[in-house]
């Protein structure tokens, strides 16, 4: 799907213009329950106030428009297959944890086990009942997303190293949640204070019901156990467990003092892509520190009152012995780790060796208006609970 023409943000980034452009691309005018409009309208109003340059307006219109297209396609699929709404999302395994705590590598490793299913990247963009793998090359939507993603990764090879994304690979839930327009994805891309305050103060159950329904569409007829990943699930863990009451949560842990500069750098890269010179690294540092401190404490409070099963994975243990960590997870889940799956996991680890940390941290707190002492104070309770420091 092509991006929006380069136009003034006040003209392009209005709800009416964005919805009309999506309908023109897909031929679909039904976006489902109108509840998503509250978030969309707030988000676009905040972005218009940024007075972005034309290139950033075009990039913003493309990214938000893609999620509107995704939403319309999912609504179409669910209306075509209403029986799927009764299909259970049985006992999902959900990986959540501070960004840069090993969630991506753990998710990719576990996805090599055929007893799990997860949402493939291209299906989070073009949701439909998952076709047989041998048919994908003949599917226009798969080819389009593969070409778009390959072009993006060629232009930004650091993103390939950080995220290890492929069109056919498993993807985190964040992309599906983005199409609810109540998602942490959006304030990660732009400095949108009114939207952010609204998002952080709301009950997120409707967003996770949307996620569950889109999973039902993608996994139509597939009864395997869902494997999901989204670091921000920690922030909304109460709502996650409301919608997925029999979930097992794997929470990954890392010292935030070590992680926050890297988290901030990741988010700042996204801000630069959509805001250009208006991206402020200090604003990113403040926002990411605040939301992750809140997320960790929210998750702890929910866990303390929950009967769900939680599996804790420390970044130090995982990076020191990946397969030992995997075996411990399988024991906790009471699942068999077959020789074939273990072999596939070992081959993946051989192909993706952990990069050396020699030479000290790549990013410093000061790069994002932070200090080590300030981070130690902000995360003191969590760090004491986890034995950091």
N, C-alpha and C positions, 0 to 999 in steps of 0.2 A: 504494500500500500504506500502511495507516495506521500511525502510530507506536504505541509501547507505551504502556499506561496509566501514569499517574504513580504509581510504587510505590517502595518502599524498594530502594536499590541492591543490598543483600545478597540480596534476593529476586529482583529482576528480572535482574541482571547476572551470572547464573551460566550456564555453558555449557549445562546441561540446559534451563534456562528459555528461553534465547535460541534454541536449536535447535528446541524445541517450538513457540515462537512463530512461527518461520520456517515450519515445517511447516504450522501452522494457516493462515498467510497464503497459501501457495503450493500446499498439498496435496502437497508433495514432501518425502520423508524421506531421500532419497539425496543426500549431500553429497560423494560421491566418496571418493578416497583419504583415509584417516584421518590422514595426516600433518599436515593443516591444524590438527588439534586442539591440537597443542603450542603454536602461536602463539596460537590463540584462547583457550585456557585461561590462559596467562600474561597476555595482554592484559586479560582480564576480571578476573583476580585483582588486578592492579595498579590497575585502575579502581575496583574495590570498595573498595580500601584508601584511596582519595581521599575517601571519605565525601561524595559530591556531594549537592547539594540536589536535591529532586524534579524540578525542571525540567531540570537537567543530566542526571539519570538517564534521563529520558524521551528527551532529545536523543541521548544516548549509545546507548541501546537501539535507537532508530530507525536511527542511522547504521550500527551494527554489524549490526543485523538486515537492513538493505538489502543489505549485502555477503554475508550468509548466503543471502538470497533469490537474489542474482545467482549465487552459487556453485551452488546447487541447480538453477537454470534452465540454467546452462551444462552441468552434468553430464547433465541430462536431454537436452539437445540433442545432445551428443556421443554419448550412448548410442543415440539415435535414428538418428544418422548416423555410425557408426563408421568408414566409409570416409574421412571427412574427416581422420582422424588421419594418413593417408598423404599428404595434400596438402602440398606444400612451401611454406614461407614464404620466397620467393625474394628474395635480395639486398635486404633491407629497408634503407631510409634511416632512420637513427635520430638524432634531435636530442637532445642532452644538454648540459647546462652548468649552471653556477651559477644558481640561481633569481634572477630579475630581470636576466638577461643577454640578453634578447631571444628566449628560446625560444618563447614563446607566439606572438608576432607572426610569427616566421619559420615556425612550424608552420602557422599559419592561411594565410599567403601561399602556401606550397608546396602546401597542400591544394586550392587553386583549380585546380591542374593536373589534368585528368581522367585523366592517365596514372598517377596515384597513387590508392591507396585507403587509408583510415584508419578506425579504429573511431569511428563516430558516438557522440555522448554517450549517446543513449537506448539504444543497443545495448550500451554498457558496463554499463548498469543491467539491461537485459532482453536478454541475449545470445540470438541466434537467427540463422539464415541471413538475410543482409540482404535484405529485401523490395525490390521495385521502388519507386523513390521516389514514384511517383504513387499508391501504395497506402498510404502511411504514415498519412494522415489517418483512414483507416478502421480502423487498428490500435489496439486498446485500450491496449496498453503504451506506444506512442508518445504517445498523447493524455495518458495519466496522467503520464508523465515531463515532457512539455511543460508541463502545468498545474503540476506540483510545482516545476519549475525557474523558471517565470515568477513564481510566488508568492514563491519565495526571493529572486529578483533584485529584485522589487518591494520586499521588506522590507529588502534589503541592496544598494542600488544601487551602492555602492562595489565590490562583488564583480563586478558586470557590467562596470564600467570596468576592473578589474584583469585579469579572466580572459576576457572577451568570450565567455562560454559561451552556447550555444543547444542545444536538444534535438537538432536535426538537424546541428549542426556537429561537426567532428572533435574528438576528445577525446584527452587524453594517456593513456599506458598505466597510469598510477598507479591508476586506478579498477579496472581488471581485476586488476592485481597485488594490490590490497587484498583481493580475494576469496580469495587464497592464505593470508591472515593472516600472511604474512611480508613486511612492507612498511613503508617509511619513512612512509607515510601515517599510521599509527596513533600513533607517538610524536610526530608533529607536532600531533596533536589533544589528547593528554593527556600529563601527566608520568608516564610508566610506566617506571621505571628498570630493573626486572628484564626486562621485555619488550624494552626498548631494547638492553640489553646482549646479550641472546640474539640479537636481530635483527642487530646489528652484528658479531657474532662467527660467524655461520653462513655456510655455502656456500649461495648463493641460486639455484643452478641449477634446483631444483625449481620455484621461483616463476616463473622465466622459461619453463620448459617448460609450466607452466600458462598463461602468457600466450600462448605460441605456439599451444596447442590452442584457446584461446578465439578467437584471431584466425582460425584455420582454420574454426571454426564460423561466425563472422560473415561471413567472406569466401568462403563455400561457392560454388564455381563461378566466382569472380571471380579471374582470373589477373593482375590488375594488381599492380604493385609496391607493397609496403606502405610507408607513411610513418608513422613512430612518433615519439613525443616523451615523454620523462620525464627531468627533470633528475637524479633520483636514480640513473639508470643509470650515472652516473659512479662512484658508490660501489660498484657491483657490475659494473663493466665486464668483468671477467674472465668472470663467469658469462653476461653478455649475449652475448659473442662465442663462448662455448661453445655456447649454444643457437642463435645466429644467426651461424654461422661466416663467411658471405659478406656480412655487413652492412657498409655504409658509415656511419660515424659523423660527424655534423656537431657539433663541439664549439664551443659559444658561450663567449666569455670576457668578463669584466668585472672591473674592480678590486674585490676583495672589500671593501676599506675603504669604497668607495662603496655596494656592494650589501648588505652585511650588515645595516645598520640597516633597510633596506626589507624584506629577507628576514625579519628578526626581527619586524617589524610585521605582516607577512602571517601568520606562524605564530601570533603572539600573538592576532590576531583569531580564528583557529580555536580556540585554547585558550579564549578568553573564551566562545565559543559553546557549548563542551562542558563547561567547568569553572567558568564564572561568576567569582565573586570570588576563587576559588582559583588562577586563572591568574596566574603570576608572570612579569613581563617579563624580569627578570634571569635566571631559569632558562631562559627561551626563548633569550636572547642567548648564554648559555654553551653550550647544547646545539647551537644552529645553527652557531655558530662552530666548535665541535669537529668536528661531522660533515662540514661542508663543507671544512674544512682537510684532513680525512682523505680525503674523496672526491676532491679535486683531486690529491692525491699518489698515491692508488691508481690513478686514471686515467692519470696520467703514467707510472707504472711499467708498467701494462699496455700502453700505447701504445708504449713503448720496446721491448717484446719482441714486438709484433704485426706481422703482415704485412697487416693490414686497411687499407683506405683511410680516412683521416681528413681532414676538411675543417675548418679553423679559421675561425671568424667572430668578430671582435672587435666588441663592443658599440658602440665609437666609430665604426667603419667602417660598421656596419649602420645606425645611426641617422643617420649623415651621408649615406649614399647607399644606400637600400634596394634599388633596382632594380639598381644596380651590383653589390651583394653577391649578389643573386639570379642575375645573369648569370654571375658567377664560380663560383657553386655549380653551375649547369647545365654550364658548361665542364668543371668537375672531374668531374661525373657522366657526361659525354659524352652529355648529353640535349639535345633541341631545345626551346627556349623559343619556342613559337608566338606569333604576333601576337595570337591570341585569348586565350591564357593571360596574356600580358603586359598586355593591355588589362584583363582581370579583376583582375589584381594592382594595376595603377595605380588602378583604380576603388576597390578596397578601401582602398588607402593614402589616397586622397582622402577617403573616408568615415571613416577612423580616423586623423586627424592626430596626430602625436606631441605629447603635452602638453609645454608649455614648462617648463623647469626654473628659470625666473626666481624670484628670491627665496631661492635657496639650497636645500640639501637639506631634504626634507620631514620626515625622521626623523634623529635624532642617535644616535650610539653610546651616549651616556649614558642615553638613554631605556630601554636594555635592559641596563644594567650593564656596558657596554663602554666602551673608550676608543679613540681613533684610534691612539694609540701602541701599545696592545695588539694591535689588529688588524694594524697594520703589521708587528709582530713575528711574530704567528701565521702570517701569510700571506707572510712575507718571501721564501721560496724561489719560490713561484708568481709573486709580483709581479715578482721579478727576471727570471724566465723569460719573462714576457709583456711586460716593459718598462713596468710601472706604477711610479709614484712619481717 
